Amino acid sequence: MPRAAAAAAATALVATVLGAAPAATAGAPATTADTPDGDRLQRQFASAAAEFGVPEGLLLALAYQQTRWESHDGAPSTTGNYGVAGLTRVDPDAVPAGADGPQLHTLDAAAALIGRPAGELAADPAQNLRGAAALLAHYQRESGRTPGADPGDWYPAVARFGGNARSPFADRVFATLRTGAERTTADGRHVRLAASPALRVDRPAEPPADRSAEPPAGTAGPRGAAAVADCPAGLDCDFRPAAYALTDPKDPTSYGNYTEANRPADGQRIQYVVLHDTEGGYDGSLATFRNPSSQASAHYLVRSSDGHVTQLVDNRDVAWHAGNKTFNMHGIGIEHEGYAFPKDRPTWYSEQLYQSSAALVRHLAARYGIPLDREHVLGHDDVPGPVQANVAGMHWDPGTFWDWAHYLELLGAPLPGPSGPPAVGETIVLSPAFDTNRPAVNGTSDRPENFVYLRTGPSPDAPLLNGGTRDASDWRDKAVTGARYVVAEVAGDWTAIWYDGQKGWFANPGGSAAVRDTRPGRTVLTPRPGLASVPVYGRAYPEAAAYRGHPSIPVQQVVPLSATVPAGQAYPAADAEPVRGDFYYARNIGGDAPEDRTLVVGCDTYYPIRYNHRLAYLRSTDVQGGSAKPVC
């Protein structure tokens, strides 16, 4: 999230958690499924379900959709979900007027039903599941239905448990019942839910959705307050427009918070989705984006508590979210209610947030032809500084605790499977197992992380690359899950990759932290023969000659970063074909300045690459390995 938006949103939290339960002791030995204690959680599900007359599979599926059966050591989510079943406890004083309700206090309601302290339900998985089962049975009775053995009869109770009857939570629970699920949690508990593909669900009928305001397929719809959210069917979405207004009534250039355009019809191809976190609550973030002084926006905002999606900016328009105009022009920004590295508030992202975000990205990828990989579905931390002066201040959300492996699975683009130790020259995909990958990070106890540290040599005692640190915000020495690199050297259990113009080493015993890139047609780029090195660019702008036909548009300088690719190094291209440098000129709020809302397109072409932690660009004439052809 842009700094101005983050600071404002952080002052208006929706859900400040009360009475966080003490975390389990960091570093406690984990059990596994083949130990006598490895099936304890499975037995606790069975016991709680039997005690309160809830179908065991239903309780399993509900908890899976809440937390994927994780207890998070008793720590709450961003919006106050506790324990395996995600029971909620939120401070009423932190909730906007009129927004409070029973769905924010299910932990206390469940505790009252079973006569146990709420803190015990937050910290103890067995009591948490007992409380969830009791609450679910209570909802079933209040709906006028008898708690019975048929899970398909429990739809109203499950929807109420989810806290928002309009959300797809209940449908996701019953979809999990049909498909089944199985996994081992971060603390070593193995849980399995057998599939029930023939399950029939008594789902109450809903009135048909009002689609009267939607434009016919293939046509442009209304903007502003009359706009309809561009979301997949079945996702709970609305449209609440970000500000498009002047901050100085006398200056038509002083507007926020986005740029009107007509993507992709105007030539601005949509190639990227950029994921952010809000560093604040949902309502505070909405308020930020509706204030033109914020000078920041995103196309979408995903709420943590139930996965509700709000569209803020029409996808035809350019939102101001990435801190890099090239990525703003060619990307869609999605904000997620949460925190990259909170030291004074909850940390983990809710499963409903992951599910809704992934459903939205699948929809956008299909609409715009965006590849579902980590060179096109980006974190804000993947976006490069456009010029060297901006590099150090680039953002690093959604943070080291974002579960990229799980998110890619939800996108239908899971990481490749194990492939053994890599060889020099191969392209590999970083794929450390999130639940068991726990590198030390300053300021937090032992927890899963989505990256591996890079070092200057093949040893745990070698210095971190680039003088890096163990701070979560220090991206100079980290390679993140899903990123692709070329192997530079192998030494025993250590692998070196070409990273930031040098070798970066990481521990990779047996190929456990990285696998071979199995996608066909991958393009690997090296400097053109005869060049000692080639420059690296943070944005893809057109050359000066491209502005000759546009006298009203200021020429944008093409300036490389203070980074190079030396001869002999190799970097994977994000796309097989290079992109043309371009620049979208938009000056006045009304688009009425000379040559306003004009796209300048150059003859120079660039390959986006994974250069270090972030993407960058190489000019196609500087490299070999691609299939670039002259375009002018």
Secondary structure per residue as TSV (DSSP state, phi and psi in degrees):
chain	resnum	aa	ss	phi	psi
A	1	M	-	360.0	140.1
A	2	P	-	-58.5	151.6
A	3	R	H	-59.1	-44.4
A	4	A	H	-61.5	-41.7
A	5	A	H	-68.2	-40.7
A	6	A	H	-62.6	-43.5
A	7	A	H	-64.7	-40.8
A	8	A	H	-70.9	-41.3
A	9	A	H	-67.2	-33.8
A	10	A	T	-65.7	-17.2
A	11	T	T	-87.0	-2.6
A	12	A	S	-133.6	61.6
A	13	L	-	-70.0	138.5
A	14	V	S	-77.6	-37.1
A	15	A	-	-136.8	89.6
A	16	T	-	-89.7	127.7
A	17	V	B	-84.9	140.9
A	18	L	S	-97.4	142.9
A	19	G	S	54.8	50.8
A	20	A	-	-56.8	132.5
A	21	A	-	-71.1	149.8
A	22	P	-	-63.8	140.2
A	23	A	-	-74.9	154.4
A	24	A	-	-65.8	159.5
A	25	T	-	-62.9	125.8
A	26	A	T	-63.5	140.4
A	27	G	T	81.4	6.4
A	28	A	-	-61.6	140.5
A	29	P	-	-63.6	132.6
A	30	A	-	-85.0	145.5
A	31	T	-	-87.6	168.3
A	32	T	-	-130.5	169.2
A	33	A	T	-63.8	-22.3
A	34	D	T	-96.4	10.1
A	35	T	S	-96.5	160.7
A	36	P	T	-56.8	-24.4
A	37	D	T	-100.6	-0.1
A	38	G	T	-67.0	-22.1
A	39	D	T	-103.5	17.2
A	40	R	H	-58.2	-45.1
A	41	L	H	-64.9	-37.1
A	42	Q	H	-60.0	-42.3
A	43	R	H	-68.2	-33.4
A	44	Q	H	-68.4	-36.8
A	45	F	H	-60.0	-48.5
A	46	A	H	-61.7	-41.9
A	47	S	H	-66.1	-46.2
A	48	A	H	-64.9	-41.7
A	49	A	H	-63.2	-43.9
A	50	A	H	-66.0	-39.9
A	51	E	H	-61.3	-37.5
A	52	F	H	-111.4	10.5
A	53	G	T	70.3	30.1
A	54	V	-	-101.2	135.8
A	55	P	-	-56.3	129.3
A	56	E	H	-58.9	-42.9
A	57	G	H	-61.2	-35.8
A	58	L	H	-65.4	-43.8
A	59	L	H	-64.1	-39.9
A	60	L	H	-62.7	-46.4
A	61	A	H	-66.3	-40.1
A	62	L	H	-62.9	-46.8
A	63	A	H	-67.1	-33.4
A	64	Y	H	-61.9	-42.1
A	65	Q	H	-73.1	-17.9
A	66	Q	H	-84.3	-46.7
A	67	T	H	-142.3	1.4
A	68	R	T	56.3	34.2
A	69	W	T	69.8	19.0
A	70	E	-	-91.4	142.9
A	71	S	-	-95.7	-18.0
A	72	H	G	52.4	33.9
A	73	D	G	54.1	28.7
A	74	G	G	82.4	-0.5
A	75	A	-	-80.5	145.2
A	76	P	-	-83.4	161.7
A	77	S	B	-77.7	-179.9
A	78	T	T	-52.9	-38.4
A	79	T	T	-110.6	33.5
A	80	G	-	77.0	31.2
A	81	N	E	-86.5	130.1
A	82	Y	E	-118.6	140.3
A	83	G	T	75.1	-179.2
A	84	V	T	-59.9	-35.8
A	85	A	T	-93.2	0.9
A	86	G	T	66.5	37.2
A	87	L	E	-65.6	144.3
A	88	T	E	-105.1	147.0
A	89	R	-	-149.1	110.4
A	90	V	B	-128.0	142.2
A	91	D	-	-70.0	116.8
A	92	P	G	-59.0	-29.9
A	93	D	G	-69.7	-17.6
A	94	A	G	-94.1	-0.6
A	95	V	S	-99.1	134.4
A	96	P	-	-56.8	151.4
A	97	A	T	-54.6	131.0
A	98	G	T	85.6	-6.3
A	99	A	-	-98.0	-11.6
A	100	D	-	-72.4	153.2
A	101	G	-	-174.8	172.1
A	102	P	G	-57.9	-28.0
A	103	Q	G	-64.3	-15.7
A	104	L	G	-94.1	2.4
A	105	H	-	-138.0	36.4
A	106	T	H	-71.2	-23.7
A	107	L	H	-62.6	-47.0
A	108	D	H	-69.2	-38.0
A	109	A	H	-63.5	-42.9
A	110	A	H	-66.5	-39.4
A	111	A	H	-61.4	-40.4
A	112	A	H	-64.8	-36.7
A	113	L	H	-66.7	-34.1
A	114	I	H	-104.7	0.1
A	115	G	T	68.6	35.1
A	116	R	-	-122.8	155.1
A	117	P	-	-62.8	143.1
A	118	A	H	-60.7	-37.5
A	119	G	H	-61.3	-31.2
A	120	E	H	-69.0	-39.3
A	121	L	H	-66.2	-32.3
A	122	A	H	-69.6	-35.8
A	123	A	H	-98.7	-26.5
A	124	D	-	-106.2	114.0
A	125	P	H	-56.6	-37.7
A	126	A	H	-63.7	-46.1
A	127	Q	H	-70.8	-33.2
A	128	N	H	-61.6	-43.8
A	129	L	H	-71.1	-36.2
A	130	R	H	-60.9	-44.4
A	131	G	H	-64.7	-41.4
A	132	A	H	-63.5	-42.3
A	133	A	H	-65.4	-42.1
A	134	A	H	-63.3	-41.7
A	135	L	H	-67.7	-39.6
A	136	L	H	-64.7	-43.2
A	137	A	H	-64.4	-38.1
A	138	H	H	-61.7	-45.3
A	139	Y	H	-62.7	-37.0
A	140	Q	H	-64.0	-42.8
A	141	R	H	-67.6	-40.8
A	142	E	H	-67.1	-21.2
A	143	S	T	-80.0	-3.5
A	144	G	T	89.8	8.1
A	145	R	-	-110.4	152.3
A	146	T	-	-89.5	131.5
A	147	P	-	-58.3	116.3
A	148	G	-	-132.0	-179.2
A	149	A	S	-80.9	-15.4
A	150	D	-	-86.1	109.7
A	151	P	G	-63.9	-25.2
A	152	G	G	-65.9	-11.6
A	153	D	G	-92.6	2.6
A	154	W	-	-104.8	16.2
A	155	Y	H	-58.2	-49.4
A	156	P	H	-59.2	-38.5
A	157	A	H	-66.3	-40.7
A	158	V	H	-66.6	-42.2
A	159	A	H	-61.6	-40.7
A	160	R	H	-67.1	-38.5
A	161	F	H	-59.7	-37.5
A	162	G	H	-68.8	-16.9
A	163	G	T	86.9	-6.1
A	164	N	-	-149.6	105.5
A	165	A	T	-61.7	-22.4
A	166	R	T	-84.4	-12.3
A	167	S	S	-80.6	159.7
A	168	P	S	-82.4	14.0
A	169	F	H	-55.5	-51.8
A	170	A	H	-61.5	-41.0
A	171	D	H	-62.2	-37.5
A	172	R	H	-68.0	-37.3
A	173	V	H	-60.8	-47.1
A	174	F	H	-73.2	-27.8
A	175	A	H	-64.9	-38.5
A	176	T	H	-65.5	-38.7
A	177	L	H	-58.8	-40.3
A	178	R	H	-70.3	-42.3
A	179	T	H	-86.5	-23.4
A	180	G	-	78.2	171.6
A	181	A	E	-161.0	156.0
A	182	E	E	-159.1	132.4
A	183	R	E	-165.4	164.0
A	184	T	E	-107.5	126.7
A	185	T	-	-74.2	171.7
A	186	A	T	-62.2	-26.5
A	187	D	T	-97.4	18.0
A	188	G	S	85.3	15.1
A	189	R	-	-91.5	124.0
A	190	H	E	-93.5	128.7
A	191	V	E	-132.7	141.3
A	192	R	E	-136.6	135.3
A	193	L	E	-119.2	114.8
A	194	A	-	-68.3	146.7
A	195	A	-	-71.9	144.4
A	196	S	-	-128.2	71.9
A	197	P	T	-64.0	-22.1
A	198	A	T	-92.1	8.0
A	199	L	-	-59.1	132.3
A	200	R	-	-109.8	133.1
A	201	V	-	-114.6	129.4
A	202	D	-	-83.7	84.8
A	203	R	-	-95.5	119.6
A	204	P	-	-57.7	142.1
A	205	A	-	-68.1	143.9
A	206	E	-	-116.5	149.7
A	207	P	-	-62.8	146.5
A	208	P	-	-61.5	144.6
A	209	A	-	-66.8	142.4
A	210	D	-	-82.7	106.6
A	211	R	-	-105.7	16.6
A	212	S	T	-65.0	-26.8
A	213	A	T	-85.8	-7.9
A	214	E	S	-78.4	140.3
A	215	P	-	-73.2	155.4
A	216	P	-	-58.7	154.8
A	217	A	T	-56.5	135.4
A	218	G	T	84.6	3.3
A	219	T	S	-116.7	162.2
A	220	A	-	-82.4	137.9
A	221	G	-	-100.1	-178.4
A	222	P	-	-73.7	158.1
A	223	R	-	-106.6	176.2
A	224	G	G	68.0	-145.5
A	225	A	G	-62.4	-23.9
A	226	A	G	-87.4	-1.5
A	227	A	-	-70.8	153.1
A	228	V	-	-113.4	135.4
A	229	A	-	-62.2	136.6
A	230	D	-	-90.1	91.9
A	231	C	-	-136.2	158.8
A	232	P	-	-70.5	153.7
A	233	A	T	-59.5	139.5
A	234	G	T	89.9	-10.1
A	235	L	S	-92.0	136.4
A	236	D	-	-76.7	104.8
A	237	C	E	-131.9	153.0
A	238	D	E	-144.0	173.8
A	239	F	E	-122.5	119.8
A	240	R	-	-130.8	98.6
A	241	P	-	-63.1	139.3
A	242	A	-	-69.0	163.6
A	243	A	-	-66.5	136.6
A	244	Y	-	-132.9	86.5
A	245	A	E	-155.2	160.8
A	246	L	E	-77.5	147.7
A	247	T	S	-99.0	-16.7
A	248	D	S	-132.3	110.0
A	249	P	T	-58.2	-19.7
A	250	K	T	-92.4	-6.0
A	251	D	-	-123.1	106.2
A	252	P	T	-69.4	-8.6
A	253	T	T	-92.8	-4.6
A	254	S	-	-94.4	51.0
A	255	Y	E	-108.3	164.5
A	256	G	E	-147.9	167.8
A	257	N	S	-118.9	20.8
A	258	Y	E	-157.6	178.1
A	259	T	E	-117.4	127.2
A	260	E	-	-71.1	138.2
A	261	A	-	-152.5	-165.4
A	262	N	-	-145.1	52.0
A	263	R	T	-69.6	149.2
A	264	P	T	-87.0	4.2
A	265	A	T	-62.0	-27.1
A	266	D	T	-85.4	6.5
A	267	G	S	102.0	-9.9
A	268	Q	-	-86.7	90.0
A	269	R	-	-63.3	135.9
A	270	I	-	-90.5	112.1
A	271	Q	-	-115.4	-20.5
A	272	Y	E	-130.0	151.5
A	273	V	E	-117.0	130.0
A	274	V	E	-115.2	121.8
A	275	L	E	-95.4	133.7
A	276	H	E	-127.2	165.7
A	277	D	E	-117.4	156.6
A	278	T	-	-81.4	-25.5
A	279	E	S	57.4	33.2
A	280	G	B	-179.4	-174.5
A	281	G	-	-83.1	168.2
A	282	Y	H	-60.9	-51.1
A	283	D	H	-67.6	-37.5
A	284	G	H	-64.9	-36.2
A	285	S	H	-68.8	-41.0
A	286	L	H	-57.4	-44.5
A	287	A	H	-62.3	-38.7
A	288	T	H	-62.5	-47.4
A	289	F	H	-71.7	-16.2
A	290	R	T	-96.2	9.5
A	291	N	-	-111.8	113.7
A	292	P	G	-63.1	-21.9
A	293	S	G	-68.2	-18.2
A	294	S	G	-65.1	-29.7
A	295	Q	-	55.3	40.5
A	296	A	-	-156.3	148.5
A	297	S	-	-161.3	171.6
A	298	A	-	-142.3	163.7
A	299	H	S	-75.5	-34.1
A	300	Y	E	-138.8	157.2
A	301	L	E	-135.6	127.8
A	302	V	E	-109.0	126.5
A	303	R	-	-82.8	141.5
A	304	S	T	-74.8	-41.9
A	305	S	T	-62.3	-38.8
A	306	D	T	-137.5	5.3
A	307	G	-	76.7	11.7
A	308	H	-	-60.4	140.3
A	309	V	E	-114.8	130.7
A	310	T	E	-116.2	125.8
A	311	Q	E	-89.3	136.7
A	312	L	-	-112.9	-32.2
A	313	V	S	-133.9	133.7
A	314	D	-	-58.7	138.7
A	315	N	T	-64.7	-17.8
A	316	R	T	-69.8	-23.4
A	317	D	S	-94.2	162.9
A	318	V	E	-98.0	107.5
A	319	A	E	-77.3	154.3
A	320	W	S	-102.0	90.2
A	321	H	-	-135.5	-29.7
A	322	A	S	-93.3	-15.8
A	323	G	S	74.5	15.6
A	324	N	S	-150.8	116.6
A	325	K	H	-61.4	-36.6
A	326	T	H	-59.1	-43.3
A	327	F	H	-76.0	-30.5
A	328	N	H	-64.8	-45.4
A	329	M	H	-60.6	-35.9
A	330	H	T	-113.6	16.9
A	331	G	E	-132.2	165.9
A	332	I	E	-118.3	125.7
A	333	G	E	-98.0	133.4
A	334	I	E	-124.9	118.1
A	335	E	E	-90.3	142.5
A	336	H	E	-123.1	129.1
A	337	E	S	-63.6	112.4
A	338	G	B	166.8	-170.4
A	339	Y	-	-137.2	137.9
A	340	A	S	-71.4	-41.7
A	341	F	S	-157.2	72.7
A	342	P	-	-76.0	141.0
A	343	K	S	-107.7	-7.9
A	344	D	S	-134.3	15.5
A	345	R	S	-158.3	170.9
A	346	P	-	-57.8	160.2
A	347	T	-	-122.7	-37.2
A	348	W	B	-83.6	146.7
A	349	Y	-	-83.0	137.6
A	350	S	-	-73.5	153.8
A	351	E	H	-65.3	-35.7
A	352	Q	H	-66.7	-32.9
A	353	L	H	-64.2	-47.8
A	354	Y	H	-57.3	-47.2
A	355	Q	H	-63.6	-46.2
A	356	S	H	-67.3	-41.9
A	357	S	H	-60.9	-44.8
A	358	A	H	-65.5	-39.9
A	359	A	H	-61.5	-40.6
A	360	L	H	-65.0	-44.3
A	361	V	H	-66.7	-38.6
A	362	R	H	-58.4	-42.7
A	363	H	H	-61.8	-47.2
A	364	L	H	-67.1	-38.4
A	365	A	H	-62.9	-41.0
A	366	A	H	-67.7	-37.8
A	367	R	H	-69.3	-40.2
A	368	Y	H	-110.4	2.1
A	369	G	T	71.1	36.9
A	370	I	-	-87.5	123.6
A	371	P	-	-62.8	141.6
A	372	L	S	-92.3	72.9
A	373	D	S	-142.9	175.5
A	374	R	T	-82.4	3.5
A	375	E	T	-94.8	-6.0
A	376	H	T	-128.6	-28.5
A	377	V	E	-100.5	101.8
A	378	L	E	-111.0	154.4
A	379	G	E	-87.7	160.8
A	380	H	G	-56.8	-29.6
A	381	D	G	-69.9	-10.3
A	382	D	G	-88.7	-11.0
A	383	V	S	-83.5	128.3
A	384	P	-	-79.7	159.0
A	385	G	-	-66.3	132.9
A	386	P	S	-65.5	-35.6
A	387	V	S	-135.3	165.4
A	388	Q	H	-58.7	-35.3
A	389	A	H	-62.9	-21.7
A	390	N	H	-95.3	-9.9
A	391	V	H	-60.3	-50.3
A	392	A	T	-63.3	-28.4
A	393	G	T	-94.9	6.7
A	394	M	-	-67.6	148.3
A	395	H	-	-77.7	163.8
A	396	W	-	-133.0	20.0
A	397	D	T	-76.4	159.2
A	398	P	T	-83.1	9.5
A	399	G	-	98.3	173.1
A	400	T	T	-76.8	-9.0
A	401	F	T	-99.1	-0.4
A	402	W	S	-70.9	126.5
A	403	D	-	-86.3	86.9
A	404	W	H	-64.7	-36.9
A	405	A	H	-61.2	-46.6
A	406	H	H	-65.6	-40.7
A	407	Y	H	-62.7	-41.5
A	408	L	H	-64.7	-36.1
A	409	E	H	-61.2	-44.2
A	410	L	H	-64.8	-29.3
A	411	L	T	-74.7	-9.3
A	412	G	T	78.9	21.4
A	413	A	-	-133.1	61.3
A	414	P	-	-65.2	158.6
A	415	L	-	-62.5	150.3
A	416	P	-	-61.2	156.0
A	417	G	-	-76.5	173.5
A	418	P	-	-55.1	142.0
A	419	S	-	-137.1	8.7
A	420	G	-	83.4	178.8
A	421	P	S	-60.6	141.9
A	422	P	-	-82.2	166.4
A	423	A	-	-116.0	155.4
A	424	V	T	-58.8	134.5
A	425	G	T	93.4	-14.6
A	426	E	-	-77.1	152.7
A	427	T	E	-91.2	131.2
A	428	I	E	-122.4	160.2
A	429	V	E	-115.8	125.0
A	430	L	E	-65.2	127.1
A	431	S	-	-148.0	51.1
A	432	P	-	-64.6	141.7
A	433	A	-	-68.3	114.9
A	434	F	T	-56.3	-46.6
A	435	D	T	-64.9	-31.8
A	436	T	T	-107.0	-3.0
A	437	N	-	-86.4	105.9
A	438	R	-	-132.7	62.8
A	439	P	-	-65.6	148.0
A	440	A	-	-65.7	133.4
A	441	V	-	-131.0	133.1
A	442	N	T	-61.0	136.5
A	443	G	T	87.1	5.7
A	444	T	S	-145.2	154.9
A	445	S	-	-78.6	174.6
A	446	D	S	-53.8	123.9
A	447	R	-	-159.5	162.6
A	448	P	-	-63.6	146.8
A	449	E	-	-138.2	160.5
A	450	N	S	-104.4	19.2
A	451	F	E	-138.6	167.8
A	452	V	E	-120.5	145.9
A	453	Y	E	-75.8	144.4
A	454	L	-	-108.2	139.5
A	455	R	B	-125.5	167.5
A	456	T	S	-79.5	-11.7
A	457	G	S	-153.5	171.5
A	458	P	S	-81.1	61.3
A	459	S	S	-156.5	143.2
A	460	P	T	-67.2	-12.4
A	461	D	T	-94.1	-8.1
A	462	A	S	-68.9	146.6
A	463	P	-	-60.6	151.4
A	464	L	B	-65.8	146.6
A	465	L	G	-61.7	146.5
A	466	N	G	61.2	23.0
A	467	G	G	67.5	26.4
A	468	G	-	-68.4	170.5
A	469	T	-	-127.7	179.5
A	470	R	S	-92.2	14.8
A	471	D	-	-71.4	138.1
A	472	A	T	-61.4	-30.3
A	473	S	T	-80.4	-8.5
A	474	D	-	-89.7	99.3
A	475	W	G	-88.5	1.0
A	476	R	G	-68.8	-23.1
A	477	D	G	-122.2	24.9
A	478	K	E	-129.4	138.4
A	479	A	E	-117.6	129.4
A	480	V	E	-103.8	151.1
A	481	T	T	-49.3	133.3
A	482	G	T	92.2	-16.6
A	483	A	-	-72.8	146.5
A	484	R	E	-110.5	137.6
A	485	Y	E	-142.0	165.4
A	486	V	E	-100.9	134.6
A	487	V	E	-72.4	126.5
A	488	A	E	-97.2	-33.0
A	489	E	E	-164.9	155.1
A	490	V	E	-131.0	134.8
A	491	A	E	-139.6	97.2
A	492	G	T	61.9	-123.5
A	493	D	T	-87.4	11.7
A	494	W	E	-113.9	141.0
A	495	T	E	-122.3	135.9
A	496	A	E	-108.4	138.7
A	497	I	E	-118.8	156.9
A	498	W	E	-77.7	120.8
A	499	Y	E	-150.5	119.2
A	500	D	T	60.3	34.3
A	501	G	T	79.0	15.6
A	502	Q	E	-154.9	-179.8
A	503	K	E	-90.0	133.2
A	504	G	E	-119.7	124.2
A	505	W	E	-100.1	139.8
A	506	F	E	-140.8	151.5
A	507	A	E	-69.5	128.2
A	508	N	-	-145.9	55.9
A	509	P	G	-61.0	122.2
A	510	G	G	66.2	15.8
A	511	G	G	75.2	28.2
A	512	S	-	-78.8	-20.3
A	513	A	S	-105.8	-6.8
A	514	A	E	-154.5	146.3
A	515	V	E	-126.6	161.3
A	516	R	E	-66.1	141.8
A	517	D	-	-75.6	115.0
A	518	T	-	-96.8	-0.4
A	519	R	-	-70.9	135.8
A	520	P	T	-74.2	157.5
A	521	G	T	71.7	25.1
A	522	R	-	-71.4	140.6
A	523	T	-	-106.2	125.8
A	524	V	E	-115.7	130.7
A	525	L	E	-110.5	140.0
A	526	T	E	-133.8	158.1
A	527	P	E	-58.9	144.7
A	528	R	-	-60.8	140.7
A	529	P	T	-53.0	139.0
A	530	G	T	95.8	-12.5
A	531	L	-	-98.6	130.4
A	532	A	S	-70.7	-31.3
A	533	S	E	-164.6	165.5
A	534	V	E	-129.8	148.4
A	535	P	E	-74.5	157.2
A	536	V	-	-116.1	137.0
A	537	Y	B	-116.2	147.4
A	538	G	S	-94.3	-6.6
A	539	R	S	-152.4	162.4
A	540	A	-	-113.1	85.6
A	541	Y	-	-101.8	154.9
A	542	P	-	-74.5	156.8
A	543	E	-	-69.8	163.5
A	544	A	G	-58.8	-35.0
A	545	A	G	-62.6	-23.0
A	546	A	G	-67.8	-17.1
A	547	Y	G	-91.6	-0.4
A	548	R	T	-61.1	-33.7
A	549	G	T	-86.8	7.7
A	550	H	-	-131.6	73.5
A	551	P	T	-64.6	-19.9
A	552	S	T	-87.0	-8.0
A	553	I	S	-102.7	122.5
A	554	P	-	-62.0	137.2
A	555	V	-	-68.5	128.1
A	556	Q	-	-92.0	129.4
A	557	Q	-	-71.6	137.7
A	558	V	-	-95.9	102.3
A	559	V	-	-124.8	124.0
A	560	P	-	-74.3	162.3
A	561	L	-	-74.4	168.8
A	562	S	S	-85.1	58.4
A	563	A	-	-144.7	149.6
A	564	T	E	-140.7	163.8
A	565	V	E	-108.7	106.5
A	566	P	E	-69.4	156.1
A	567	A	T	-55.3	140.7
A	568	G	T	94.3	-13.8
A	569	Q	-	-94.4	159.4
A	570	A	-	-140.4	142.3
A	571	Y	E	-138.5	137.1
A	572	P	E	-74.1	134.4
A	573	A	B	-79.1	143.9
A	574	A	S	-71.5	-28.9
A	575	D	S	-133.4	150.2
A	576	A	S	-69.9	-27.9
A	577	E	S	-113.7	144.6
A	578	P	-	-75.1	164.3
A	579	V	E	-107.1	149.4
A	580	R	E	-79.8	140.6
A	581	G	E	-64.0	136.8
A	582	D	E	-149.3	162.5
A	583	F	E	-150.4	124.9
A	584	Y	E	-96.7	117.4
A	585	Y	E	-95.9	121.4
A	586	A	-	-143.1	111.4
A	587	R	-	-103.1	-58.3
A	588	N	S	-96.0	153.8
A	589	I	T	-61.5	-33.1
A	590	G	T	-90.8	1.2
A	591	G	S	67.1	27.1
A	592	D	-	-110.3	10.3
A	593	A	S	-77.2	159.2
A	594	P	T	-54.9	129.4
A	595	E	T	58.3	25.0
A	596	D	-	-63.1	148.9
A	597	R	S	54.2	52.3
A	598	T	E	-118.0	136.0
A	599	L	E	-97.4	120.1
A	600	V	E	-94.5	124.3
A	601	V	E	-119.9	130.7
A	602	G	E	-97.4	179.0
A	603	C	E	-92.0	-27.8
A	604	D	E	-65.9	139.6
A	605	T	E	-121.5	154.2
A	606	Y	E	-134.7	143.7
A	607	Y	E	-97.3	123.9
A	608	P	E	-73.1	135.0
A	609	I	E	-130.9	163.5
A	610	R	E	-91.1	102.2
A	611	Y	-	-89.9	-52.2
A	612	N	S	-135.0	-129.7
A	613	H	S	-62.9	-27.1
A	614	R	S	-111.4	166.6
A	615	L	E	-78.7	166.4
A	616	A	E	-160.8	-174.0
A	617	Y	E	-129.7	142.4
A	618	L	E	-117.4	137.6
A	619	R	E	-71.2	133.7
A	620	S	G	-62.0	-29.4
A	621	T	G	-74.4	-9.9
A	622	D	G	-91.3	-12.1
A	623	V	E	-128.5	164.0
A	624	Q	E	-124.5	160.1
A	625	G	S	115.5	-19.7
A	626	G	S	-96.7	-173.0
A	627	S	-	-119.6	33.6
A	628	A	-	-65.9	137.5
A	629	K	-	-125.1	152.5
A	630	P	-	-57.2	140.1
A	631	V	-	-112.1	-7.6
A	632	C	-	-131.8	360.0
